[in-house]
């Protein structure tokens, strides 16, 4: 008596990695917390408050 093992293949989808969303972590060891910060808006009127928040 012979037994045959049947294998089922799961269909797979291969996709390129997404450009967003991304997780960016800055620490107090970073020299400039506003550099490469995704939350910074270049023309924001609250630049001082923004910088103080991240430079704590």
C-alpha positions as CSV (number, residue, x, y, z in Angstrom):
1,X,0.0,0.0,0.0
2,X,1.5,3.3,-1.0
3,X,0.4,6.7,0.2
4,X,0.9,9.8,-1.7
5,X,1.4,13.1,0.0
6,X,-0.7,15.8,-1.6
7,X,0.6,19.4,-1.3
8,X,-1.4,22.4,-1.9
9,X,0.3,25.6,-3.0
10,X,-1.0,28.9,-1.7
11,X,-1.2,31.6,-4.3
12,X,1.2,34.4,-3.5
13,X,1.2,38.1,-4.4
14,X,4.5,39.8,-4.9
15,X,4.4,43.6,-4.6
16,X,6.9,46.4,-4.4
17,X,7.3,48.0,-1.0
18,X,5.2,51.1,-0.5
19,X,6.8,54.5,-0.2
20,X,4.4,55.5,2.6
21,X,3.5,55.3,5.4
22,X,6.8,55.4,7.2
23,X,7.8,55.4,10.8
24,X,10.5,58.0,11.7
25,X,11.9,58.0,15.2
26,X,14.0,60.9,16.5
27,X,15.7,60.9,19.8
28,X,17.3,63.5,22.0
29,X,20.6,62.2,20.6
30,X,19.8,63.7,17.3
31,X,21.5,67.0,16.8
32,X,18.7,68.7,14.9
33,X,15.2,67.3,15.6
34,X,13.6,69.3,12.7
35,X,16.0,67.8,10.1
36,X,14.3,65.1,8.1
37,X,11.2,65.3,10.3
38,X,8.0,64.3,8.4
39,X,5.8,66.4,10.7
40,X,7.7,69.7,9.9
41,X,5.9,72.1,7.6
42,X,8.4,74.4,5.8
43,X,6.1,77.5,5.8
44,X,4.6,77.0,9.3
45,X,4.1,80.1,11.4
46,X,4.7,78.0,14.6
47,X,8.3,77.1,13.9
48,X,9.5,78.2,17.4
49,X,6.9,76.0,19.2
50,X,7.5,73.1,16.9
51,X,11.3,73.2,17.5
52,X,10.8,73.5,21.3
53,X,8.5,70.5,21.3
54,X,11.1,68.2,19.6
55,X,14.1,69.7,21.4
56,X,12.9,69.0,24.9
